[in-house]
Amino acid sequence: MTQHPLNLLMVSSEAVPYAKTGGLADVAGALPLELAKIGHDIILLLPHYRCVSESGRSFRSVCRLPVPTPQGVIDTLIEEDVVSVTGSDRPVRVWTIRNKPFFDRSGLYQDRGIDYLDNLDRFSFFCRATIEVMAYLKTVCRWDTQILHLHDWQASLCAVYLNTVDRDRPEVPGARTVLTLHNVGYQGLFPGEQFAKTSLPRSLYTPSGLEFHGMVNVLKGGIMFADCVTTVSPTYAREILSPEFGFGLEGVLRNRPDPIVGILNGIDIDRWNPETDSHLPANYSVIDRSGKLVCKKALQREFHLPELSVPLLGVIARLTSQKGLDLIEAIIPELMAMDLQLVVLGAGEPELEAKFKTLQTRYSHRMGLRIGFDEGLAHRIEGGADMFVMPSRYEPCGLSQLYSLRYGTVPVVRKIGGLADTVLPLSMYDGQVVQATGFHVEEHTAETLLAVLRRAMAAYQDPSMWGRLVQAGMTTDVSWARSANAYDRLFVSLCKLPCQ
């Protein structure tokens, strides 16, 4: 338990089990529960999308709040779901902001792959509503927000409002703002002529403010005005200071007075647990791994592959070059000439999908392919594969490699971002395998990936070495508890600082 319980308002545009498009939802759904376990009082704030109403959760009305917008004041309903937390007498409250015109839609940010044209209106409103929630909590509930934890560009304007137009409001004083960057590639860029939709003074639309090459850059505002900026791995915190990974914001990040803090994500170790996973045909543990062979044979059957005792490689990813799937596609002919099998689950760029379909047809006796996403199949690939291949061009943290470690599926990953931080590489030169959990691909090339996979294949042929790799991975702490403790230390340290 923390020695300093805090009132923590977490603001995210998505969170499981309410709404999800990516890893942000996993983080925003799991982290509040872990912070509650160590004693903090947490409110998670989300937009009330259509899918929230379809999530099966039960909400009650809390209040109606007037939210100022450029179009006038909008009367807004705030609703609550209460989530009990195992190991804590303090539940997590999930508050949602209702606005049917903005949020009652089929998608969160897009419709059929095209961004909603009014996304700046939608998330400016979401952030304005957040400030009004803070004021309501203080004046009506006597609950002072001590930490306002914001996630990605969709919540970034909260930090800007608190430090500009709402700076002197007595209802919202004292909160320390923390902005977590999950992927700097997504910045909330909008045409400059839309700046008025933010309700911010025009003086902030300059190169030293939210202007960015003639565009409004919402994430830039969050980075500039937040008290603290974190990201989801220590290596990524360093990488985004460079032009290769900063996507134009590296200068803004470098100019912050305090360093960017990298805190690794965790995973839900109850949902991803090979000992209890109901998606698996057989369960297993680090002590008794016999069930993994059952899972492997079942996976081979599911993909109509022969049940051979050869290495089975798994890939679960968006079929995009950012995830390195172009590299995998390029080396499949060489891989298929080796004594191995490959299964791929994912969807993405139409050209890459077509190439993978052609290759699967050509190598149907060695390669399985499923276009789309299937949660149960993802679990079965983690349970049945021997290796997991993840050669991302960039990866802020990554979750799949953490699932792989948990399931004894040895990850082969690009030495980048969170992949570098979570997978300890085996060195074939010094034979140090006690701590190693996988393999690093040093360069983002097809040739390097193929060479590392050949090394992994060689290691697989040594049962003793491979067993130690698997055991080290399965005993690695990939839980949220470690991450929550790091956030706890950060939050407490921020609250000890005098407010500006």
Buried (B, 14 or more C-beta within 10 A) or exposed (E): EBEBBBBBBBBBBBBBEBBBEBBBBBBBBBBBBBBBBBBBBBBBBBBBBBBBBEBEBEBEEBBEBEBBBEEEEBEBBBBBBEBEBEEBEBBBBBBBBBBEEBBBBEBBBEEEEEEBEBBBBBBBBBBBBBBBBBBBBBEEEEBBBBBBBBBBBBBBBBBBBBBBBBEEBEBBBEBBBBBBBBBBBBBBBBEEEBBEBBBBEEEBBEEEBBBBEEBBBBBBBBBBBBBBBBBBBBBBBBBBBEEEBBBBBBEBBEEBEEEBBBBBBBBBBEBBBBEEBEBBBBBBBBEEBEBBEBBBBBBBEBBEBEEBEBBBBBBBBBBBBBBBBBBBBBBBEEBBEBEBBBBBBBBBBEEBBEBBEEBBEEBEEBBBBBBEEEEEBBBBBBBBBBBBBBBBBBBBBBBBBBBBBBBBBBBBBBBBBBBBBBBBBBEBEEEEBEEBBBBBBBEBEBEBBBBBBEBBBEBBEEEEBBEBBBBBBBEBEBBBEBBBBBBBBBBBEBBEEEEE
